[in-house]
Amino acid sequence: MNATLVSELYEQLDMIPIVDIHTHVDWKAPTARHIGDILSYHYYTELVNSAAFQHGSFPFDDPEALTRIIVENLPHIRHTVQYDWLMAISQEFLGIEPWEWEPHHADAILARSAEIMGDDAWFEEVASQANIQRVYLTNQYDDDLEGLDTSFFTPCLRVESFVLDVLKPDARERMAAVLGRPIRLPSDVTALIDGTFRRFMEHGMGYAAISSPAGLRTFAVSDQDAERILRSAVAGNALTSADREAWAAYALARVADACRTYERPFHLMIGVNRDVYAHGVPSGTDLFDSVNSMRGYDWLLNTYQDVRFPTAVLADTTGLELVAAAWIRHNVYPSGHWWYANQPTEIGRELRRRLDTVPSSKLVGYFSDAYYLEFILPKFRMFKFELASALADRMERSLVHPNMTPFSMDDALELGHAILVDNPLRIVGHMT
């Protein structure tokens, strides 16, 4: 690594505003109330549960107790990127130095954080200090969007309810309350999807999104087969795995229909295995299959050639497959570095893969997956440093590689801006 060149590039990239295309921020309460909220993030409870087993249980309703548990176990994770994020939040926003994070300081840290984060202007301070331009949200079909500040926030519709949950009675009951009639036929589900898209469009919808299970397949399913399956579910009959798979494929296509109609992207997050770890913390029970493949999406990607599919994956093997898909498919866009791949080693490798082979206009750089705005800055700094390293490496190689033309600082910064801002806003899109 040429430290001087990387530092110079990073300083320039760090001045670029943040466009965060996927978060779990609650727009009605976008910032943390105190450090206990930050430490309740599942990354910290997962790591502590792994290092000093807590039987998957933490006192989330008791910030003082939770803070003490996490602080007492910080020595186990001091080498991790999650610890780095925490220290960046601590120093940048709270003025609390790393050396202060000792068990006997836990109560004082919590009190100090509550005082600072409780300020009426805290949201504006965080957004300004982090230079955040736009934040994309994760919203359910029945979320209240009235009063949403669309100059800063962009609502994005999660569609698992239509694809994976509608076969469950309680999910149908919840949907019926929004639709105004029982969910009995595929046309009821389609009407709810369309109505939801129309409402979200009124509030500047970004995209539809799904976190799909490993092994999911897409294929053509007739209206008659979909009606048979849904009627059977409504009647309380047990469904076969083939029926569940067919319904998922049918509903995915109906969401893609709406994406086509309303000219919105469909963000795919592929390959999660839910509830694998029986002793995990909330949001810390899921893993992935290393052998998971994007090939199950061939039908969807081929059929909806006019829909944009920003795509995130988890496994290293699927990362290479995503690069290949974006290489040959015009409507697939590598999107961010998701979940377990959201750490420097994976980001560095995937960035180099993508920079070597995918058209620059198709790269959607990064999303934080953050639950609070405070996490956005340290996570984007992590990505921007790895981007600076990858671009610096390309600059140096271009000076000696027999096949490469010179790749200049201006070239690197232009590409960096495209990856961080221009492409996300153009590919994912937003309305104001």
Summary of the structure (lengths in Angstrom):
residues: 432
radius of gyration: 22.4
end to end distance: 41.7
largest distance: 69.3
contacts: 1400
relative contact order: 0.14
helix: 56%
strand: 9%
